[in-house]
């Protein structure tokens, strides 16, 4: 798995249309608030031209891409924490995702109802952020009360936790997201098991109409200014167009994107932003049985990377045979790489690089 991403936003901003397009999962998409009741989950393969090129050269029995999971929940409205709309009960479904994609409506369309009567990215973002903060406040409040109770009977660990929880609670009360409170590394670790929503990396997705993809519009500019001020990434897409892109492959997809002046699909952009935000890289394995991509944290040592394949590989790690992707493509085969002395033997301290092609040697 590359990473999993929760999709949040107001009703009727195009969340389900986008989810439908990028995952081809058939989620309902309708011009009514709260069309999505149960969470929709879709898994998509992460496109990687390197994997495709290796497949052409190695001709394996199978090719396995790393994947990304999207979780789409019901749209939130102002007052969701008090039960408005469908309330915030579905937020539990995205508590353990790695990142959040906040879909924001950046188009005018009289035929599509805006749940609050007008298109305003700034107001929409404020509403969703407020609801996420209020949901976190509820979570922290429960834990703070429990830790405080235990600390009063002399539990030192809970006394320390209560101090951290109080700091987080006070920050949230001021309207800050957890990411903005300025926690130390130890404090961040202390709240990790709370899976707080505003502690997750978040990026914005400006959902616009076709014309605005190349020309832009005032709503996109408004959202971009807001995202820049926060230091949050933003991706611009057209949900309706993504549905057409999802049905294309290879040269057809490239040609279609060029016609619209686009370098990448919305899905590709979201994956790229997600990998950068979460500091992820990909290494590859290549053999006749399979060519496969594996996602790891940037900075992983060779044994840790081996452990993503199987825990026995990490436990019994001996060495890694490493080929750079460029060398493999230039030589066109593993045998040719070896003949030219371009395969490296790396030990336990080797820091993995994006695009490394690796064979791990280990003792069972």
VEXVO-136747 format. One line per field, with one value per residue (C-alpha): residue number from 1; chain; x, y, z. Coordinates in nm, 2 decimals, always signed. Example, Ala and Ser with C-alpha at 12.3 -4.5 7.8 and 13.67 -1.06 7.14 Angstrom:
2
seq = [1, 2] .
mol = [A, A] .
east = [+1.23, +1.37] .
north = [-0.45, -0.11] .
up = [+0.78, +0.71] .
//
This chain:
364
seq = [1, 2, 3, 4, 5, 6, 7, 8, 9, 10, 11, 12, 13, 14, 15, 16, 17, 18, 19, 20, 21, 22, 23, 24, 25, 26, 27, 28, 29, 30, 31, 32, 33, 34, 35, 36, 37, 38, 39, 40, 41, 42, 43, 44, 45, 46, 47, 48, 49, 50, 51, 52, 53, 54, 55, 56, 57, 58, 59, 60, 61, 62, 63, 64, 65, 66, 67, 68, 69, 70, 71, 72, 73, 74, 75, 76, 77, 78, 79, 80, 81, 82, 83, 84, 85, 86, 87, 88, 89, 90, 91, 92, 93, 94, 95, 96, 97, 98, 99, 100, 101, 102, 103, 104, 105, 106, 107, 108, 109, 110, 111, 112, 113, 114, 115, 116, 117, 118, 119, 120, 121, 122, 123, 124, 125, 126, 127, 128, 129, 130, 131, 132, 133, 134, 135, 136, 137, 138, 139, 140, 141, 142, 143, 144, 145, 146, 147, 148, 149, 150, 151, 152, 153, 154, 155, 156, 157, 158, 159, 160, 161, 162, 163, 164, 165, 166, 167, 168, 169, 170, 171, 172, 173, 174, 175, 176, 177, 178, 179, 180, 181, 182, 183, 184, 185, 186, 187, 188, 189, 190, 191, 192, 193, 194, 195, 196, 197, 198, 199, 200, 201, 202, 203, 204, 205, 206, 207, 208, 209, 210, 211, 212, 213, 214, 215, 216, 217, 218, 219, 220, 221, 222, 223, 224, 225, 226, 227, 228, 229, 230, 231, 232, 233, 234, 235, 236, 237, 238, 239, 240, 241, 242, 243, 244, 245, 246, 247, 248, 249, 250, 251, 252, 253, 254, 255, 256, 257, 258, 259, 260, 261, 262, 263, 264, 265, 266, 267, 268, 269, 270, 271, 272, 273, 274, 275, 276, 277, 278, 279, 280, 281, 282, 283, 284, 285, 286, 287, 288, 289, 290, 291, 292, 293, 294, 295, 296, 297, 298, 299, 300, 301, 302, 303, 304, 305, 306, 307, 308, 309, 310, 311, 312, 313, 314, 315, 316, 317, 318, 319, 320, 321, 322, 323, 324, 325, 326, 327, 328, 329, 330, 331, 332, 333, 334, 335, 336, 337, 338, 339, 340, 341, 342, 343, 344, 345, 346, 347, 348, 349, 350, 351, 352, 353, 354, 355, 356, 357, 358, 359, 360, 361, 362, 363, 364] .
mol = [A, A, A, A, A, A, A, A, A, A, A, A, A, A, A, A, A, A, A, A, A, A, A, A, A, A, A, A, A, A, A, A, A, A, A, A, A, A, A, A, A, A, A, A, A, A, A, A, A, A, A, A, A, A, A, A, A, A, A, A, A, A, A, A, A, A, A, A, A, A, A, A, A, A, A, A, A, A, A, A, A, A, A, A, A, A, A, A, A, A, A, A, A, A, A, A, A, A, A, A, A, A, A, A, A, A, A, A, A, A, A, A, A, A, A, A, A, A, A, A, A, A, A, A, A, A, A, A, A, A, A, A, A, A, A, A, A, A, A, A, A, A, A, A, A, A, A, A, A, A, A, A, A, A, A, A, A, A, A, A, A, A, A, A, A, A, A, A, A, A, A, A, A, A, A, A, A, A, A, A, A, A, A, A, A, A, A, A, A, A, A, A, A, A, A, A, A, A, A, A, A, A, A, A, A, A, A, A, A, A, A, A, A, A, A, A, A, A, A, A, A, A, A, A, A, A, A, A, A, A, A, A, A, A, A, A, A, A, A, A, A, A, A, A, A, A, A, A, A, A, A, A, A, A, A, A, A, A, A, A, A, A, A, A, A, A, A, A, A, A, A, A, A, A, A, A, A, A, A, A, A, A, A, A, A, A, A, A, A, A, A, A, A, A, A, A, A, A, A, A, A, A, A, A, A, A, A, A, A, A, A, A, A, A, A, A, A, A, A, A, A, A, A, A, A, A, A, A, A, A, A, A, A, A, A, A, A, A, A, A, A, A, A, A, A, A, A, A, A, A, A, A, A, A, A, A, A, A, A, A, A, A, A, A] .
east = [+0.00, +0.13, -0.09, -0.46, -0.64, -0.96, -1.18, -1.36, -1.57, -1.92, -2.20, -2.23, -1.87, -1.79, -1.64, -1.83, -1.80, -1.42, -1.41, -1.61, -1.38, -1.04, -1.14, -1.41, -1.59, -1.94, -2.00, -2.33, -2.31, -2.62, -2.74, -2.87, -2.69, -2.59, -2.61, -2.31, -2.44, -2.20, -1.83, -1.70, -1.36, -1.17, -0.82, -0.63, -0.29, -0.02, +0.10, +0.48, +0.64, +0.95, +0.75, +0.60, +0.94, +1.09, +0.80, +0.87, +1.24, +1.19, +0.86, +0.76, +0.46, +0.29, +0.34, +0.23, +0.19, +0.18, -0.16, -0.35, -0.67, -0.94, -1.21, -1.50, -1.74, -2.07, -2.03, -2.00, -2.21, -2.19, -2.30, -2.22, -2.07, -2.42, -2.59, -2.67, -2.70, -2.57, -2.36, -1.99, -2.03, -1.87, -1.54, -1.45, -1.40, -1.11, -0.94, -0.67, -0.60, -0.25, -0.37, -0.68, -0.79, -1.02, -1.24, -1.35, -1.60, -1.45, -1.72, -2.06, -2.35, -2.71, -2.81, -2.60, -2.72, -2.46, -2.56, -2.50, -2.65, -2.33, -1.99, -1.72, -1.40, -1.29, -1.61, -1.63, -1.28, -1.35, -1.66, -1.48, -1.18, -1.41, -1.59, -1.26, -1.14, -1.46, -1.44, -1.09, -1.19, -1.44, -1.18, -0.92, -1.17, -1.26, -0.90, -0.81, -1.09, -0.97, -0.60, -0.68, -0.88, -0.60, -0.34, -0.53, -0.47, -0.10, -0.05, +0.26, +0.22, -0.13, -0.03, +0.22, -0.04, -0.29, -0.05, -0.01, -0.38, -0.45, -0.21, -0.37, -0.72, -0.64, -0.49, -0.80, -1.02, -0.84, -0.93, -0.59, -0.54, -0.32, -0.05, -0.04, -0.01, +0.37, +0.40, +0.74, +0.84, +0.76, +0.42, +0.33, +0.42, +0.20, -0.11, -0.04, -0.29, -0.57, -0.56, -0.66, -0.79, -0.63, -0.30, -0.30, -0.13, -0.39, -0.40, -0.68, -0.84, -0.99, -1.28, -1.35, -1.52, -1.35, -1.30, -1.13, -0.87, -0.65, -0.79, -0.84, -1.11, -1.16, -1.25, -0.93, -0.73, -0.91, -0.84, -0.48, -0.41, -0.56, -0.36, -0.04, -0.10, -0.14, +0.16, -0.08, -0.05, -0.33, -0.43, -0.66, -0.88, -1.21, -1.41, -1.62, -1.31, -1.15, -1.43, -1.32, -0.95, -1.01, -1.14, -0.82, -0.48, -0.13, -0.10, -0.48, -0.45, -0.14, -0.31, -0.63, -0.43, -0.23, -0.56, -0.66, -0.31, -0.26, +0.06, -0.10, -0.45, -0.60, -0.53, -0.16, -0.14, -0.30, -0.07, +0.24, +0.13, +0.05, +0.39, +0.57, +0.37, +0.42, +0.79, +0.74, +0.96, +0.93, +1.18, +1.14, +1.20, +1.24, +1.25, +1.08, +0.81, +0.71, +0.81, +0.68, +0.68, +0.71, +0.64, +0.86, +0.94, +1.22, +1.53, +1.46, +1.77, +1.80, +1.68, +1.37, +1.29, +1.34, +1.09, +0.82, +0.84, +0.85, +0.95, +1.18, +1.38, +1.45, +1.52, +1.77, +1.91, +2.26, +2.30, +2.12, +2.21, +2.12, +2.09, +1.99, +1.69, +1.88, +2.16, +1.91, +1.74, +2.06, +2.19, +1.85, +1.90, +2.03, +2.30, +2.43, +2.43, +2.65, +2.89, +2.95, +3.00, +2.71, +2.54, +2.63, +2.64, +2.50, +2.49, +2.27, +2.35, +2.25, +1.99, +1.74, +1.70, +1.38, +1.38, +1.64, +1.60, +1.69, +1.74, +1.77, +1.99, +1.88, +1.90, +1.57] .
north = [+0.00, +0.34, +0.54, +0.59, +0.92, +1.04, +1.27, +1.55, +1.85, +2.00, +1.81, +1.88, +1.99, +1.69, +1.45, +1.14, +1.24, +1.26, +0.94, +0.77, +0.89, +0.81, +0.47, +0.36, +0.22, +0.34, +0.56, +0.75, +1.11, +1.31, +1.67, +1.62, +1.68, +1.37, +1.13, +0.94, +0.77, +0.48, +0.55, +0.45, +0.28, +0.25, +0.12, +0.24, +0.14, +0.41, +0.48, +0.44, +0.47, +0.29, -0.01, -0.01, +0.02, -0.26, -0.48, -0.43, -0.54, -0.82, -0.96, -1.10, -1.33, -1.04, -0.67, -0.54, -0.17, -0.02, +0.11, +0.39, +0.38, +0.65, +0.68, +0.90, +1.00, +1.19, +1.57, +1.77, +2.09, +2.37, +2.23, +1.86, +1.83, +1.90, +1.66, +1.89, +1.70, +1.35, +1.48, +1.39, +1.03, +0.92, +1.10, +0.78, +0.62, +0.85, +0.86, +0.62, +0.75, +0.89, +1.21, +1.42, +1.56, +1.85, +1.89, +2.25, +2.37, +2.62, +2.64, +2.81, +2.59, +2.69, +2.32, +2.20, +2.31, +2.46, +2.36, +2.71, +2.90, +3.04, +2.94, +3.06, +2.85, +3.05, +3.00, +2.63, +2.57, +2.75, +2.53, +2.20, +2.30, +2.41, +2.08, +1.88, +2.09, +2.03, +1.66, +1.66, +1.87, +1.60, +1.33, +1.51, +1.62, +1.26, +1.15, +1.46, +1.38, +1.02, +1.11, +1.38, +1.14, +0.89, +1.16, +1.26, +0.92, +0.94, +0.80, +0.98, +0.87, +1.00, +1.32, +1.38, +1.29, +1.52, +1.81, +1.73, +1.68, +2.01, +2.19, +2.03, +2.11, +2.47, +2.51, +2.35, +2.58, +2.88, +2.74, +2.60, +2.27, +2.03, +2.08, +2.45, +2.41, +2.36, +2.03, +1.88, +1.54, +1.38, +1.55, +1.45, +1.09, +1.11, +1.19, +0.97, +0.70, +0.96, +0.98, +1.34, +1.46, +1.81, +1.64, +1.48, +1.62, +1.79, +1.91, +2.10, +1.99, +2.27, +2.11, +2.34, +2.34, +2.25, +2.61, +2.70, +2.43, +2.64, +2.99, +2.96, +3.16, +3.37, +3.08, +2.89, +3.20, +3.24, +2.88, +2.90, +3.21, +3.04, +2.72, +2.92, +3.11, +2.78, +2.62, +2.35, +2.20, +2.24, +2.04, +2.17, +1.93, +1.90, +1.61, +1.56, +1.54, +1.29, +1.05, +1.06, +1.04, +0.73, +0.54, +0.60, +0.44, +0.48, +0.71, +0.79, +0.93, +1.13, +1.27, +1.36, +1.54, +1.74, +1.85, +2.01, +2.15, +1.92, +1.74, +1.49, +1.37, +1.47, +1.13, +1.15, +1.50, +1.38, +1.08, +1.30, +1.55, +1.27, +1.11, +1.44, +1.54, +1.20, +1.18, +0.85, +0.69, +0.38, +0.09, -0.19, -0.56, -0.72, -1.09, -1.33, -1.41, -1.05, -0.69, -0.50, -0.15, -0.11, +0.21, +0.30, +0.61, +0.82, +0.75, +0.38, +0.16, -0.15, -0.39, -0.18, -0.18, -0.56, -0.58, -0.43, -0.74, -0.98, -0.95, -1.25, -1.05, -0.77, -1.01, -1.22, -0.94, -1.01, -0.76, -0.59, -0.61, -0.27, -0.14, +0.22, +0.24, +0.45, +0.19, -0.10, +0.09, +0.18, -0.18, -0.33, -0.64, -0.74, -0.96, -0.66, -0.45, -0.72, -0.74, -0.37, -0.39, -0.16, -0.38, -0.27, -0.48, -0.27, -0.35, -0.27, +0.10, +0.17, +0.44, +0.34, +0.57, +0.63, +0.40, +0.15, -0.20, -0.44, -0.81, -0.88, -1.16, -1.30, -1.59, -1.76] .
up = [+0.00, -0.09, +0.15, +0.23, +0.19, +0.35, +0.13, +0.32, +0.21, +0.21, +0.03, -0.34, -0.40, -0.62, -0.37, -0.49, -0.85, -0.81, -0.60, -0.87, -1.14, -0.98, -0.83, -1.08, -0.78, -0.87, -0.57, -0.59, -0.72, -0.70, -0.68, -0.32, +0.00, +0.20, -0.10, +0.05, +0.36, +0.42, +0.35, +0.01, -0.01, -0.33, -0.40, -0.71, -0.85, -0.83, -1.19, -1.23, -1.57, -1.43, -1.35, -1.70, -1.86, -1.65, -1.74, -2.11, -2.06, -1.81, -1.94, -1.60, -1.53, -1.35, -1.27, -0.93, -0.87, -0.53, -0.44, -0.28, -0.08, -0.09, +0.17, +0.08, +0.37, +0.38, +0.33, +0.65, +0.71, +0.97, +1.30, +1.21, +1.56, +1.70, +1.47, +1.17, +0.84, +0.91, +1.19, +1.22, +1.31, +0.98, +1.07, +1.26, +0.92, +0.84, +1.18, +1.07, +0.72, +0.65, +0.49, +0.41, +0.07, +0.12, -0.19, -0.24, -0.50, -0.73, -1.00, -1.06, -1.17, -1.11, -1.16, -0.87, -0.53, -0.29, +0.06, +0.20, -0.09, -0.25, -0.37, -0.13, -0.10, +0.21, +0.39, +0.29, +0.42, +0.74, +0.80, +0.74, +0.94, +1.23, +1.22, +1.22, +1.51, +1.71, +1.65, +1.78, +2.08, +2.17, +2.14, +2.35, +2.61, +2.68, +2.71, +2.92, +3.18, +3.20, +3.24, +3.50, +3.70, +3.71, +3.79, +4.10, +4.24, +4.19, +3.84, +3.71, +3.35, +3.33, +3.50, +3.22, +2.95, +3.11, +3.07, +2.70, +2.64, +2.81, +2.58, +2.28, +2.41, +2.47, +2.12, +1.96, +2.16, +2.01, +1.66, +1.59, +1.41, +1.60, +1.34, +1.43, +1.81, +1.81, +1.99, +2.07, +1.93, +2.26, +2.28, +1.93, +2.02, +2.33, +2.12, +1.83, +1.94, +1.94, +1.56, +1.56, +1.23, +1.24, +1.31, +0.97, +0.66, +0.45, +0.09, -0.10, -0.42, -0.62, -0.82, -1.12, -1.45, -1.78, -1.89, -1.57, -1.60, -1.83, -1.76, -1.38, -1.20, -0.89, -0.67, -0.75, -0.68, -0.35, -0.25, -0.37, -0.15, +0.15, +0.09, +0.04, +0.37, +0.55, +0.37, +0.24, -0.11, -0.36, -0.67, -0.94, -1.12, -1.30, -1.15, -1.46, -1.68, -1.45, -1.53, -1.90, -1.82, -1.60, -1.90, -2.11, -2.10, -2.25, -2.55, -2.55, -2.20, -2.29, -2.60, -2.41, -2.14, -2.41, -2.57, -2.25, -2.18, -1.88, -1.78, -1.55, -1.44, -1.11, -0.97, -1.06, -0.91, -0.58, -0.56, -0.62, -0.36, -0.11, -0.15, -0.11, +0.20, +0.36, +0.26, +0.07, -0.20, -0.41, -0.46, -0.72, -0.75, -1.09, -1.18, -1.42, -1.17, -1.10, -1.14, -0.84, -0.68, -0.30, -0.10, +0.20, +0.41, +0.27, +0.48, +0.54, +0.56, +0.35, +0.62, +0.69, +0.32, +0.31, +0.60, +0.38, +0.17, +0.46, +0.82, +0.78, +0.52, +0.78, +1.06, +0.86, +0.64, +0.50, +0.21, -0.08, -0.44, -0.58, -0.93, -1.02, -1.24, -1.50, -1.52, -1.57, -1.85, -2.02, -2.00, -2.08, -1.86, -1.52, -1.68, -1.87, -1.56, -1.38, -1.68, -1.65, -1.28, -1.21, -0.95, -0.60, -0.28, +0.01, +0.38, +0.68, +0.68, +0.32, +0.29, +0.02, -0.29, -0.49, -0.79, -0.65, -0.81, -0.53, -0.46, -0.08, +0.05, +0.39, +0.63, +0.72] .
//
